[in-house]
């Protein structure tokens, strides 16, 4: 359990998120939830009437994201099932050349898209003529497979022996909920070939995001993520604003696998000036970061029922974070990601 001033209390993870009575377990959990229990959820509209079959179907959203960082490259891959469509991407960022190339997919009505039913077991897969990506989860361990023009990969994300993910569930909107599970700064095993050249994985780190639930129809968020090193320590970071803030938040960092929950944070940046620095800080003073963007993956979709304005930036972080024991961790020029996203889904 994480204990500090202003702490967010944690609890043992339930076997099923939505129990047979329809009650949803809310809060921070000390481990993954093994089953979402969607069939038990009593979804209602704003007038407290049971939602119809179509409303239940289109109300449930799910997405997964993984980033892998090596000394020379950063890989970002995602699959999202938003019912009206499924979308996905896999990009390769060459750090030295500051060059980004990507493969992307869009499937109307999510045809041909497979999504894992829980963060404990299952497989998510999306592909087409340009290639295929998959994320398979076995007893909470993630395995990635990538087959694109630039990347051939079969990777396993290795959780720390005594480390915990950030796993939480919050109420969302009038009657919905969102379950989010993330884990950063995990070691990587397997094989990775980039542009026909095999890559060493001894210094590779990775993080994942599993999010699912009956989310708001219109939403937006700001987000920051790091999988890196501070001196000889493995350092992972996840910060967000705009989502998952109804009682609990998803702000957390890891040092050598040890999880430290954080309070609310504020993102200060100019949307029109994409090359300017971001400032990210917490109200309690424990987080003080600067982010310098170098490159970005962006996409704008305006498809009537579906709209997305997505920008994910790659760049360097500087600053400091105070852990739950009062120790301050300072760092300079650590590679990571930020995101600015609007969605109507």
ZADO-1210 file (C-alpha; in nm, 4 decimals, padded with zeros to 6 digits):
<atoms>
<atom x="00.0000" y="00.0000" z="00.0000" code="UNK" pos="1"/>
<atom x="00.1220" y="00.3544" z="-00.0818" code="UNK" pos="2"/>
<atom x="00.1226" y="00.5818" z="00.2247" code="UNK" pos="3"/>
<atom x="00.2228" y="00.9503" z="00.2140" code="UNK" pos="4"/>
<atom x="00.0792" y="01.2953" z="00.2756" code="UNK" pos="5"/>
<atom x="-00.2344" y="01.3314" z="00.0656" code="UNK" pos="6"/>
<atom x="-00.2149" y="00.9609" z="-00.0195" code="UNK" pos="7"/>
<atom x="-00.4645" y="00.7825" z="-00.2375" code="UNK" pos="8"/>
<atom x="-00.5521" y="00.4659" z="-00.0460" code="UNK" pos="9"/>
<atom x="-00.5333" y="00.1324" z="-00.2242" code="UNK" pos="10"/>
<atom x="-00.7169" y="-00.1975" z="-00.1862" code="UNK" pos="11"/>
<atom x="-00.6779" y="-00.5578" z="-00.2888" code="UNK" pos="12"/>
<atom x="-00.7778" y="-00.6093" z="-00.6512" code="UNK" pos="13"/>
<atom x="-01.1172" y="-00.7772" z="-00.6977" code="UNK" pos="14"/>
<atom x="-01.1407" y="-01.0908" z="-00.9094" code="UNK" pos="15"/>
<atom x="-01.4325" y="-00.9330" z="-01.0997" code="UNK" pos="16"/>
<atom x="-01.4672" y="-00.5565" z="-01.1461" code="UNK" pos="17"/>
<atom x="-01.8484" y="-00.5632" z="-01.1804" code="UNK" pos="18"/>
<atom x="-01.9920" y="-00.8214" z="-00.9422" code="UNK" pos="19"/>
<atom x="-02.3103" y="-01.0221" z="-01.0016" code="UNK" pos="20"/>
<atom x="-02.5251" y="-00.7654" z="-00.8196" code="UNK" pos="21"/>
<atom x="-02.4133" y="-00.5021" z="-01.0711" code="UNK" pos="22"/>
<atom x="-02.1993" y="-00.3140" z="-00.8198" code="UNK" pos="23"/>
<atom x="-01.8778" y="-00.1687" z="-00.9661" code="UNK" pos="24"/>
<atom x="-01.5616" y="-00.1703" z="-00.7538" code="UNK" pos="25"/>
<atom x="-01.4091" y="00.1771" z="-00.7552" code="UNK" pos="26"/>
<atom x="-01.0676" y="00.2883" z="-00.6329" code="UNK" pos="27"/>
<atom x="-00.6990" y="00.2005" z="-00.6647" code="UNK" pos="28"/>
<atom x="-00.6098" y="-00.1681" z="-00.6688" code="UNK" pos="29"/>
<atom x="-00.2929" y="-00.3532" z="-00.5722" code="UNK" pos="30"/>
<atom x="-00.2828" y="-00.5585" z="-00.8899" code="UNK" pos="31"/>
<atom x="-00.4728" y="-00.6311" z="-01.2091" code="UNK" pos="32"/>
<atom x="-00.8417" y="-00.7110" z="-01.2209" code="UNK" pos="33"/>
<atom x="-00.8799" y="-01.0551" z="-01.3774" code="UNK" pos="34"/>
<atom x="-01.2322" y="-01.0117" z="-01.5192" code="UNK" pos="35"/>
<atom x="-01.4310" y="-00.6984" z="-01.6040" code="UNK" pos="36"/>
<atom x="-01.7728" y="-00.8624" z="-01.5582" code="UNK" pos="37"/>
<atom x="-01.9436" y="-00.6562" z="-01.8285" code="UNK" pos="38"/>
<atom x="-02.2456" y="-00.8850" z="-01.8382" code="UNK" pos="39"/>
<atom x="-02.3361" y="-00.7843" z="-01.4806" code="UNK" pos="40"/>
<atom x="-02.3283" y="-00.4068" z="-01.5322" code="UNK" pos="41"/>
<atom x="-02.6613" y="-00.2202" z="-01.5105" code="UNK" pos="42"/>
<atom x="-02.6044" y="00.0572" z="-01.7646" code="UNK" pos="43"/>
<atom x="-02.8712" y="00.3296" z="-01.7576" code="UNK" pos="44"/>
<atom x="-02.9452" y="00.6453" z="-01.9531" code="UNK" pos="45"/>
<atom x="-02.9711" y="00.9938" z="-01.8015" code="UNK" pos="46"/>
<atom x="-03.3366" y="00.9291" z="-01.7102" code="UNK" pos="47"/>
<atom x="-03.2408" y="00.6181" z="-01.5108" code="UNK" pos="48"/>
<atom x="-03.3932" y="00.3794" z="-01.7629" code="UNK" pos="49"/>
<atom x="-03.1997" y="00.0663" z="-01.8599" code="UNK" pos="50"/>
<atom x="-02.9899" y="00.1278" z="-02.1695" code="UNK" pos="51"/>
<atom x="-03.0890" y="-00.0715" z="-02.4755" code="UNK" pos="52"/>
<atom x="-02.8757" y="-00.3313" z="-02.6441" code="UNK" pos="53"/>
<atom x="-02.7340" y="-00.0878" z="-02.9014" code="UNK" pos="54"/>
<atom x="-02.6621" y="00.1758" z="-02.6376" code="UNK" pos="55"/>
<atom x="-02.4723" y="-00.0806" z="-02.4300" code="UNK" pos="56"/>
<atom x="-02.2759" y="-00.1945" z="-02.7337" code="UNK" pos="57"/>
<atom x="-02.1769" y="00.1503" z="-02.8565" code="UNK" pos="58"/>
<atom x="-02.1247" y="00.2860" z="-02.5052" code="UNK" pos="59"/>
<atom x="-01.8370" y="00.0487" z="-02.4260" code="UNK" pos="60"/>
<atom x="-01.4926" y="00.1611" z="-02.5462" code="UNK" pos="61"/>
<atom x="-01.1560" y="-00.0049" z="-02.5133" code="UNK" pos="62"/>
<atom x="-00.7996" y="00.0816" z="-02.6109" code="UNK" pos="63"/>
<atom x="-00.4473" y="-00.0416" z="-02.5488" code="UNK" pos="64"/>
<atom x="-00.1147" y="00.1325" z="-02.6016" code="UNK" pos="65"/>
<atom x="00.2444" y="00.0134" z="-02.5650" code="UNK" pos="66"/>
<atom x="00.5708" y="00.2047" z="-02.5992" code="UNK" pos="67"/>
<atom x="00.9150" y="00.0455" z="-02.6234" code="UNK" pos="68"/>
<atom x="01.2356" y="00.2471" z="-02.5902" code="UNK" pos="69"/>
<atom x="01.5852" y="00.1338" z="-02.6897" code="UNK" pos="70"/>
<atom x="01.9030" y="00.3471" z="-02.7021" code="UNK" pos="71"/>
<atom x="01.8367" y="00.4152" z="-03.0736" code="UNK" pos="72"/>
<atom x="01.4608" y="00.3886" z="-03.1287" code="UNK" pos="73"/>
<atom x="01.1212" y="00.4464" z="-02.9740" code="UNK" pos="74"/>
<atom x="00.8213" y="00.2377" z="-03.0849" code="UNK" pos="75"/>
<atom x="00.4614" y="00.3337" z="-03.0138" code="UNK" pos="76"/>
<atom x="00.1695" y="00.1044" z="-03.0964" code="UNK" pos="77"/>
<atom x="-00.2024" y="00.1216" z="-03.0184" code="UNK" pos="78"/>
<atom x="-00.5316" y="-00.0554" z="-03.0883" code="UNK" pos="79"/>
<atom x="-00.8650" y="00.1093" z="-03.0094" code="UNK" pos="80"/>
<atom x="-01.2150" y="-00.0351" z="-03.0441" code="UNK" pos="81"/>
<atom x="-01.4613" y="00.2539" z="-03.0253" code="UNK" pos="82"/>
<atom x="-01.7472" y="00.0497" z="-03.1755" code="UNK" pos="83"/>
<atom x="-01.8151" y="00.2849" z="-03.4662" code="UNK" pos="84"/>
<atom x="-01.4684" y="00.1896" z="-03.5874" code="UNK" pos="85"/>
<atom x="-01.1445" y="00.0288" z="-03.4797" code="UNK" pos="86"/>
<atom x="-00.8197" y="00.2114" z="-03.5322" code="UNK" pos="87"/>
<atom x="-00.4566" y="00.1396" z="-03.4690" code="UNK" pos="88"/>
<atom x="-00.1072" y="00.2586" z="-03.5407" code="UNK" pos="89"/>
<atom x="00.2527" y="00.1537" z="-03.5049" code="UNK" pos="90"/>
<atom x="00.5250" y="00.4134" z="-03.5393" code="UNK" pos="91"/>
<atom x="00.9024" y="00.3983" z="-03.5322" code="UNK" pos="92"/>
<atom x="01.0999" y="00.6977" z="-03.4104" code="UNK" pos="93"/>
<atom x="01.4706" y="00.7169" z="-03.4917" code="UNK" pos="94"/>
<atom x="01.6180" y="00.9116" z="-03.2001" code="UNK" pos="95"/>
<atom x="01.9427" y="01.0274" z="-03.3635" code="UNK" pos="96"/>
<atom x="01.7792" y="01.1255" z="-03.6929" code="UNK" pos="97"/>
<atom x="01.4662" y="01.2721" z="-03.5254" code="UNK" pos="98"/>
<atom x="01.2611" y="01.0870" z="-03.7887" code="UNK" pos="99"/>
<atom x="00.9224" y="00.9208" z="-03.7433" code="UNK" pos="100"/>
<atom x="00.7548" y="00.6726" z="-03.9795" code="UNK" pos="101"/>
<atom x="00.4248" y="00.5000" z="-03.9132" code="UNK" pos="102"/>
<atom x="00.1755" y="00.2395" z="-04.0234" code="UNK" pos="103"/>
<atom x="-00.1919" y="00.2916" z="-03.9398" code="UNK" pos="104"/>
<atom x="-00.5250" y="00.1104" z="-03.9767" code="UNK" pos="105"/>
<atom x="-00.8920" y="00.2135" z="-03.9679" code="UNK" pos="106"/>
<atom x="-01.1672" y="-00.0507" z="-03.9690" code="UNK" pos="107"/>
<atom x="-01.5357" y="00.0575" z="-03.9943" code="UNK" pos="108"/>
<atom x="-01.7534" y="-00.0987" z="-03.7198" code="UNK" pos="109"/>
<atom x="-01.4371" y="-00.2620" z="-03.5828" code="UNK" pos="110"/>
<atom x="-01.4561" y="-00.5374" z="-03.8435" code="UNK" pos="111"/>
<atom x="-01.1473" y="-00.7587" z="-03.8251" code="UNK" pos="112"/>
<atom x="-01.0377" y="-00.6177" z="-03.4883" code="UNK" pos="113"/>
<atom x="-00.9870" y="-00.8474" z="-03.1896" code="UNK" pos="114"/>
<atom x="-00.9682" y="-00.7059" z="-02.8359" code="UNK" pos="115"/>
<atom x="-00.8610" y="-00.8762" z="-02.5127" code="UNK" pos="116"/>
<atom x="-01.1579" y="-00.9082" z="-02.2744" code="UNK" pos="117"/>
<atom x="-00.9516" y="-00.8322" z="-01.9634" code="UNK" pos="118"/>
<atom x="-00.6118" y="-00.6993" z="-01.8510" code="UNK" pos="119"/>
<atom x="-00.5262" y="-01.0474" z="-01.7224" code="UNK" pos="120"/>
<atom x="-00.5772" y="-01.2726" z="-02.0254" code="UNK" pos="121"/>
<atom x="-00.6606" y="-01.2317" z="-02.3913" code="UNK" pos="122"/>
<atom x="-00.5323" y="-01.1093" z="-02.7254" code="UNK" pos="123"/>
<atom x="-00.5799" y="-00.7843" z="-02.9165" code="UNK" pos="124"/>
<atom x="-00.5009" y="-00.7825" z="-03.2866" code="UNK" pos="125"/>
<atom x="-00.5355" y="-00.5444" z="-03.5817" code="UNK" pos="126"/>
<atom x="-00.3876" y="-00.5535" z="-03.9282" code="UNK" pos="127"/>
<atom x="-00.4251" y="-00.5330" z="-04.3005" code="UNK" pos="128"/>
<atom x="-00.2207" y="-00.5093" z="-04.6179" code="UNK" pos="129"/>
<atom x="00.0331" y="-00.2812" z="-04.4469" code="UNK" pos="130"/>
<atom x="00.1104" y="-00.5321" z="-04.1725" code="UNK" pos="131"/>
<atom x="-00.0211" y="-00.6453" z="-03.8362" code="UNK" pos="132"/>
<atom x="00.0209" y="-00.5758" z="-03.4655" code="UNK" pos="133"/>
<atom x="-00.0944" y="-00.7805" z="-03.1688" code="UNK" pos="134"/>
<atom x="-00.0818" y="-00.7586" z="-02.7889" code="UNK" pos="135"/>
<atom x="-00.1332" y="-01.0858" z="-02.6060" code="UNK" pos="136"/>
<atom x="-00.1795" y="-01.1005" z="-02.2275" code="UNK" pos="137"/>
<atom x="-00.1135" y="-01.4235" z="-02.0383" code="UNK" pos="138"/>
<atom x="-00.1703" y="-01.4145" z="-01.6603" code="UNK" pos="139"/>
<atom x="-00.0989" y="-01.0408" z="-01.6690" code="UNK" pos="140"/>
<atom x="00.2215" y="-01.0663" z="-01.8765" code="UNK" pos="141"/>
<atom x="00.2165" y="-00.8774" z="-02.2065" code="UNK" pos="142"/>
<atom x="00.3627" y="-01.0103" z="-02.5310" code="UNK" pos="143"/>
<atom x="00.3870" y="-00.7934" z="-02.8426" code="UNK" pos="144"/>
<atom x="00.4123" y="-00.8984" z="-03.2043" code="UNK" pos="145"/>
<atom x="00.4774" y="-00.6500" z="-03.4834" code="UNK" pos="146"/>
<atom x="00.5045" y="-00.7164" z="-03.8547" code="UNK" pos="147"/>
<atom x="00.5361" y="-00.3941" z="-04.0561" code="UNK" pos="148"/>
<atom x="00.7704" y="-00.2737" z="-04.3285" code="UNK" pos="149"/>
<atom x="01.0176" y="-00.1343" z="-04.0766" code="UNK" pos="150"/>
<atom x="00.9657" y="-00.3575" z="-03.7706" code="UNK" pos="151"/>
<atom x="00.9602" y="-00.7295" z="-03.6979" code="UNK" pos="152"/>
<atom x="00.9187" y="-00.7979" z="-03.3273" code="UNK" pos="153"/>
<atom x="00.8259" y="-01.0692" z="-03.0783" code="UNK" pos="154"/>
<atom x="00.8643" y="-00.9048" z="-02.7386" code="UNK" pos="155"/>
<atom x="00.7721" y="-00.9827" z="-02.3786" code="UNK" pos="156"/>
<atom x="00.7296" y="-00.7079" z="-02.1189" code="UNK" pos="157"/>
<atom x="00.8917" y="-00.8372" z="-01.8004" code="UNK" pos="158"/>
<atom x="00.7253" y="-00.7084" z="-01.4811" code="UNK" pos="159"/>
<atom x="00.9499" y="-00.6418" z="-01.1800" code="UNK" pos="160"/>
<atom x="00.9446" y="-00.9165" z="-00.9198" code="UNK" pos="161"/>
<atom x="00.7829" y="-00.7119" z="-00.6449" code="UNK" pos="162"/>
<atom x="00.6432" y="-00.4238" z="-00.8508" code="UNK" pos="163"/>
<atom x="00.2796" y="-00.3255" z="-00.8904" code="UNK" pos="164"/>
<atom x="00.0978" y="-00.1703" z="-01.1852" code="UNK" pos="165"/>
<atom x="-00.1274" y="00.1312" z="-01.1472" code="UNK" pos="166"/>
<atom x="-00.4778" y="-00.0200" z="-01.1623" code="UNK" pos="167"/>
<atom x="-00.7876" y="00.1855" z="-01.0881" code="UNK" pos="168"/>
<atom x="-01.1561" y="00.2339" z="-01.1640" code="UNK" pos="169"/>
<atom x="-01.3513" y="00.5601" z="-01.1459" code="UNK" pos="170"/>
<atom x="-01.7126" y="00.6584" z="-01.2118" code="UNK" pos="171"/>
<atom x="-01.7446" y="00.8190" z="-01.5563" code="UNK" pos="172"/>
<atom x="-02.0253" y="01.0476" z="-01.6703" code="UNK" pos="173"/>
<atom x="-02.3748" y="00.9841" z="-01.5295" code="UNK" pos="174"/>
<atom x="-02.3740" y="00.6063" z="-01.5035" code="UNK" pos="175"/>
<atom x="-02.0523" y="00.4790" z="-01.6615" code="UNK" pos="176"/>
<atom x="-01.7110" y="00.3745" z="-01.5358" code="UNK" pos="177"/>
<atom x="-01.3533" y="00.3534" z="-01.6648" code="UNK" pos="178"/>
<atom x="-01.0957" y="00.0924" z="-01.5682" code="UNK" pos="179"/>
<atom x="-00.7342" y="00.1885" z="-01.6388" code="UNK" pos="180"/>
<atom x="-00.4215" y="-00.0194" z="-01.5836" code="UNK" pos="181"/>
<atom x="-00.0687" y="00.1000" z="-01.6624" code="UNK" pos="182"/>
<atom x="00.2843" y="-00.0124" z="-01.5893" code="UNK" pos="183"/>
<atom x="00.6043" y="00.1626" z="-01.7001" code="UNK" pos="184"/>
<atom x="00.9805" y="00.1027" z="-01.6917" code="UNK" pos="185"/>
<atom x="00.9495" y="-00.2714" z="-01.7507" code="UNK" pos="186"/>
<atom x="01.2383" y="-00.4684" z="-01.8975" code="UNK" pos="187"/>
<atom x="01.1963" y="-00.6286" z="-02.2387" code="UNK" pos="188"/>
<atom x="01.2827" y="-00.9754" z="-02.3687" code="UNK" pos="189"/>
<atom x="01.2498" y="-01.1462" z="-02.7051" code="UNK" pos="190"/>
<atom x="01.3601" y="-01.0305" z="-03.0480" code="UNK" pos="191"/>
<atom x="01.3435" y="-00.6966" z="-03.2302" code="UNK" pos="192"/>
<atom x="01.4503" y="-00.6324" z="-03.5899" code="UNK" pos="193"/>
<atom x="01.4378" y="-00.2793" z="-03.7291" code="UNK" pos="194"/>
<atom x="01.5083" y="-00.2140" z="-04.0959" code="UNK" pos="195"/>
<atom x="01.6520" y="-00.5675" z="-04.1253" code="UNK" pos="196"/>
<atom x="01.8949" y="-00.5106" z="-03.8366" code="UNK" pos="197"/>
<atom x="01.8668" y="-00.7020" z="-03.5096" code="UNK" pos="198"/>
<atom x="01.8471" y="-00.4787" z="-03.2003" code="UNK" pos="199"/>
<atom x="01.9911" y="-00.5504" z="-02.8575" code="UNK" pos="200"/>
<atom x="01.7305" y="-00.5455" z="-02.5800" code="UNK" pos="201"/>
<atom x="01.9497" y="-00.5362" z="-02.2701" code="UNK" pos="202"/>
<atom x="01.8788" y="-00.1628" z="-02.2271" code="UNK" pos="203"/>
<atom x="01.5247" y="-00.1624" z="-02.3640" code="UNK" pos="204"/>
<atom x="01.2325" y="-00.0507" z="-02.1461" code="UNK" pos="205"/>
<atom x="00.8585" y="-00.0537" z="-02.2082" code="UNK" pos="206"/>
<atom x="00.5227" y="00.0475" z="-02.0684" code="UNK" pos="207"/>
<atom x="00.1614" y="-00.0438" z="-02.1403" code="UNK" pos="208"/>
<atom x="-00.1870" y="00.1035" z="-02.1037" code="UNK" pos="209"/>
<atom x="-00.5068" y="-00.1039" z="-02.0830" code="UNK" pos="210"/>
<atom x="-00.8217" y="00.1130" z="-02.0623" code="UNK" pos="211"/>
<atom x="-01.1833" y="00.0042" z="-02.0964" code="UNK" pos="212"/>
<atom x="-01.5284" y="00.1049" z="-01.9847" code="UNK" pos="213"/>
<atom x="-01.8419" y="00.3049" z="-02.0488" code="UNK" pos="214"/>
<atom x="-01.6606" y="00.6295" z="-02.1148" code="UNK" pos="215"/>
<atom x="-01.7852" y="00.9796" z="-02.1880" code="UNK" pos="216"/>
<atom x="-01.9121" y="01.0274" z="-02.5426" code="UNK" pos="217"/>
<atom x="-01.7027" y="01.3434" z="-02.5713" code="UNK" pos="218"/>
<atom x="-01.3735" y="01.3602" z="-02.3892" code="UNK" pos="219"/>
<atom x="-01.0244" y="01.5081" z="-02.3982" code="UNK" pos="220"/>
<atom x="-00.7045" y="01.4601" z="-02.2055" code="UNK" pos="221"/>
<atom x="-00.3426" y="01.5589" z="-02.1629" code="UNK" pos="222"/>
<atom x="-00.0931" y="01.2863" z="-02.0815" code="UNK" pos="223"/>
<atom x="00.2767" y="01.2289" z="-02.0128" code="UNK" pos="224"/>
<atom x="00.4774" y="00.9065" z="-02.0003" code="UNK" pos="225"/>
<atom x="00.8392" y="00.8041" z="-01.9436" code="UNK" pos="226"/>
<atom x="01.0225" y="00.4727" z="-01.9648" code="UNK" pos="227"/>
<atom x="01.3808" y="00.5634" z="-01.8822" code="UNK" pos="228"/>
<atom x="01.6733" y="00.5671" z="-01.6436" code="UNK" pos="229"/>
<atom x="01.7888" y="00.8070" z="-01.3746" code="UNK" pos="230"/>
<atom x="02.1467" y="00.7155" z="-01.2976" code="UNK" pos="231"/>
<atom x="02.1354" y="00.3425" z="-01.2367" code="UNK" pos="232"/>
<atom x="01.7635" y="00.3339" z="-01.1518" code="UNK" pos="233"/>
<atom x="01.4744" y="00.2362" z="-01.3783" code="UNK" pos="234"/>
<atom x="01.2237" y="00.5198" z="-01.3876" code="UNK" pos="235"/>
<atom x="00.8649" y="00.5092" z="-01.5129" code="UNK" pos="236"/>
<atom x="00.6083" y="00.7872" z="-01.5160" code="UNK" pos="237"/>
<atom x="00.2399" y="00.8261" z="-01.6029" code="UNK" pos="238"/>
<atom x="00.0568" y="01.1583" z="-01.5639" code="UNK" pos="239"/>
<atom x="-00.2830" y="01.2635" z="-01.6970" code="UNK" pos="240"/>
<atom x="-00.5358" y="01.5455" z="-01.6716" code="UNK" pos="241"/>
<atom x="-00.8880" y="01.5572" z="-01.8078" code="UNK" pos="242"/>
<atom x="-00.9777" y="01.1907" z="-01.7449" code="UNK" pos="243"/>
<atom x="-00.9889" y="00.9516" z="-01.4481" code="UNK" pos="244"/>
<atom x="-01.0242" y="01.2270" z="-01.1905" code="UNK" pos="245"/>
<atom x="-01.3607" y="01.1407" z="-01.0282" code="UNK" pos="246"/>
<atom x="-01.2315" y="01.0659" z="-00.6803" code="UNK" pos="247"/>
<atom x="-00.9026" y="00.9063" z="-00.7822" code="UNK" pos="248"/>
<atom x="-00.6445" y="00.9816" z="-01.0496" code="UNK" pos="249"/>
<atom x="-00.3962" y="00.7787" z="-01.2526" code="UNK" pos="250"/>
<atom x="-00.0840" y="00.9807" z="-01.1708" code="UNK" pos="251"/>
<atom x="00.2010" y="00.7551" z="-01.0643" code="UNK" pos="252"/>
<atom x="00.5715" y="00.6893" z="-01.1036" code="UNK" pos="253"/>
<atom x="00.7958" y="00.3911" z="-01.0486" code="UNK" pos="254"/>
<atom x="01.1565" y="00.3673" z="-00.9269" code="UNK" pos="255"/>
<atom x="01.3094" y="00.0213" z="-00.9775" code="UNK" pos="256"/>
<atom x="00.9596" y="-00.1253" z="-00.9821" code="UNK" pos="257"/>
<atom x="00.8361" y="00.0465" z="-00.6647" code="UNK" pos="258"/>
<atom x="00.5095" y="00.2322" z="-00.7254" code="UNK" pos="259"/>
<atom x="00.4476" y="00.5853" z="-00.5928" code="UNK" pos="260"/>
<atom x="00.1026" y="00.7392" z="-00.6359" code="UNK" pos="261"/>
<atom x="00.0850" y="01.1131" z="-00.7021" code="UNK" pos="262"/>
<atom x="-00.1743" y="01.3880" z="-00.6676" code="UNK" pos="263"/>
<atom x="-00.3470" y="01.5913" z="-00.9431" code="UNK" pos="264"/>
<atom x="-00.1290" y="01.7617" z="-01.2041" code="UNK" pos="265"/>
<atom x="-00.1681" y="02.0554" z="-01.4409" code="UNK" pos="266"/>
<atom x="-00.0403" y="02.0710" z="-01.8004" code="UNK" pos="267"/>
<atom x="00.0591" y="02.4202" z="-01.9191" code="UNK" pos="268"/>
<atom x="00.1290" y="02.4443" z="-02.2926" code="UNK" pos="269"/>
<atom x="00.0236" y="02.6404" z="-02.6008" code="UNK" pos="270"/>
<atom x="-00.1693" y="02.4224" z="-02.8429" code="UNK" pos="271"/>
<atom x="-00.0887" y="02.6390" z="-03.1449" code="UNK" pos="272"/>
<atom x="00.2850" y="02.6602" z="-03.0683" code="UNK" pos="273"/>
<atom x="00.3822" y="02.2950" z="-03.0990" code="UNK" pos="274"/>
<atom x="00.7554" y="02.3588" z="-03.0590" code="UNK" pos="275"/>
<atom x="00.7308" y="02.5402" z="-02.7269" code="UNK" pos="276"/>
<atom x="00.8076" y="02.3738" z="-02.3957" code="UNK" pos="277"/>
<atom x="00.5353" y="02.2220" z="-02.1792" code="UNK" pos="278"/>
<atom x="00.5214" y="02.2748" z="-01.8028" code="UNK" pos="279"/>
<atom x="00.3735" y="01.9957" z="-01.5928" code="UNK" pos="280"/>
<atom x="00.3299" y="02.0495" z="-01.2191" code="UNK" pos="281"/>
<atom x="00.1287" y="01.9199" z="-00.9258" code="UNK" pos="282"/>
<atom x="-00.0677" y="02.1288" z="-00.6802" code="UNK" pos="283"/>
<atom x="00.1185" y="01.9773" z="-00.3851" code="UNK" pos="284"/>
<atom x="00.4611" y="02.0645" z="-00.5315" code="UNK" pos="285"/>
<atom x="00.5798" y="01.7054" z="-00.5713" code="UNK" pos="286"/>
<atom x="00.5915" y="01.7229" z="-00.9541" code="UNK" pos="287"/>
<atom x="00.7781" y="01.9939" z="-01.1454" code="UNK" pos="288"/>
<atom x="00.8642" y="01.9063" z="-01.5055" code="UNK" pos="289"/>
<atom x="00.9525" y="02.0684" z="-01.8345" code="UNK" pos="290"/>
<atom x="00.8968" y="01.8860" z="-02.1629" code="UNK" pos="291"/>
<atom x="01.0682" y="01.9884" z="-02.4882" code="UNK" pos="292"/>
<atom x="00.8920" y="01.8374" z="-02.7946" code="UNK" pos="293"/>
<atom x="01.1020" y="01.7175" z="-03.0879" code="UNK" pos="294"/>
<atom x="00.8597" y="01.5271" z="-03.3100" code="UNK" pos="295"/>
<atom x="00.5005" y="01.4073" z="-03.3083" code="UNK" pos="296"/>
<atom x="00.2497" y="01.1576" z="-03.4372" code="UNK" pos="297"/>
<atom x="-00.0770" y="01.3323" z="-03.5252" code="UNK" pos="298"/>
<atom x="-00.4117" y="01.2415" z="-03.6782" code="UNK" pos="299"/>
<atom x="-00.7369" y="01.4276" z="-03.7376" code="UNK" pos="300"/>
<atom x="-01.0560" y="01.2359" z="-03.8141" code="UNK" pos="301"/>
<atom x="-01.3960" y="01.3980" z="-03.8726" code="UNK" pos="302"/>
<atom x="-01.6371" y="01.1160" z="-03.9551" code="UNK" pos="303"/>
<atom x="-01.9755" y="01.2507" z="-03.8317" code="UNK" pos="304"/>
<atom x="-02.0342" y="01.0150" z="-03.5372" code="UNK" pos="305"/>
<atom x="-01.6617" y="00.9881" z="-03.4757" code="UNK" pos="306"/>
<atom x="-01.4147" y="01.2718" z="-03.4322" code="UNK" pos="307"/>
<atom x="-01.0554" y="01.2584" z="-03.3144" code="UNK" pos="308"/>
<atom x="-00.7882" y="01.5240" z="-03.2895" code="UNK" pos="309"/>
<atom x="-00.4791" y="01.3354" z="-03.1726" code="UNK" pos="310"/>
<atom x="-00.1260" y="01.4616" z="-03.1144" code="UNK" pos="311"/>
<atom x="00.1369" y="01.2497" z="-02.9409" code="UNK" pos="312"/>
<atom x="00.4709" y="01.4232" z="-02.8939" code="UNK" pos="313"/>
<atom x="00.8173" y="01.2726" z="-02.8473" code="UNK" pos="314"/>
<atom x="01.0738" y="01.4782" z="-02.6625" code="UNK" pos="315"/>
<atom x="01.2855" y="01.5271" z="-02.3533" code="UNK" pos="316"/>
<atom x="01.1842" y="01.5795" z="-01.9909" code="UNK" pos="317"/>
<atom x="01.3724" y="01.7760" z="-01.7283" code="UNK" pos="318"/>
<atom x="01.2701" y="01.8340" z="-01.3697" code="UNK" pos="319"/>
<atom x="01.2076" y="01.6602" z="-01.0415" code="UNK" pos="320"/>
<atom x="00.9547" y="01.4393" z="-00.8625" code="UNK" pos="321"/>
<atom x="00.9194" y="01.3703" z="-00.4913" code="UNK" pos="322"/>
<atom x="00.8380" y="01.0124" z="-00.3957" code="UNK" pos="323"/>
<atom x="00.6144" y="00.8866" z="-00.1141" code="UNK" pos="324"/>
<atom x="00.9039" y="00.8875" z="00.1327" code="UNK" pos="325"/>
<atom x="01.0002" y="01.2487" z="00.0658" code="UNK" pos="326"/>
<atom x="01.3010" y="01.1696" z="-00.1538" code="UNK" pos="327"/>
<atom x="01.3451" y="01.3992" z="-00.4547" code="UNK" pos="328"/>
<atom x="01.4430" y="01.2458" z="-00.7886" code="UNK" pos="329"/>
<atom x="01.6007" y="01.4942" z="-01.0311" code="UNK" pos="330"/>
<atom x="01.6657" y="01.4224" z="-01.3971" code="UNK" pos="331"/>
<atom x="01.7715" y="01.5868" z="-01.7219" code="UNK" pos="332"/>
<atom x="01.7045" y="01.5024" z="-02.0858" code="UNK" pos="333"/>
<atom x="01.5021" y="01.1853" z="-02.0328" code="UNK" pos="334"/>
<atom x="01.3155" y="01.0757" z="-02.3453" code="UNK" pos="335"/>
<atom x="00.9401" y="01.0403" z="-02.3160" code="UNK" pos="336"/>
<atom x="00.5953" y="01.1166" z="-02.4535" code="UNK" pos="337"/>
<atom x="00.3177" y="01.3682" z="-02.4077" code="UNK" pos="338"/>
<atom x="-00.0270" y="01.3711" z="-02.5650" code="UNK" pos="339"/>
<atom x="-00.3053" y="01.6184" z="-02.6362" code="UNK" pos="340"/>
<atom x="-00.6230" y="01.4434" z="-02.7512" code="UNK" pos="341"/>
<atom x="-00.9874" y="01.5277" z="-02.8194" code="UNK" pos="342"/>
<atom x="-01.2319" y="01.2468" z="-02.8973" code="UNK" pos="343"/>
<atom x="-01.5993" y="01.2211" z="-02.9853" code="UNK" pos="344"/>
<atom x="-01.6644" y="00.8484" z="-02.9775" code="UNK" pos="345"/>
</atoms>
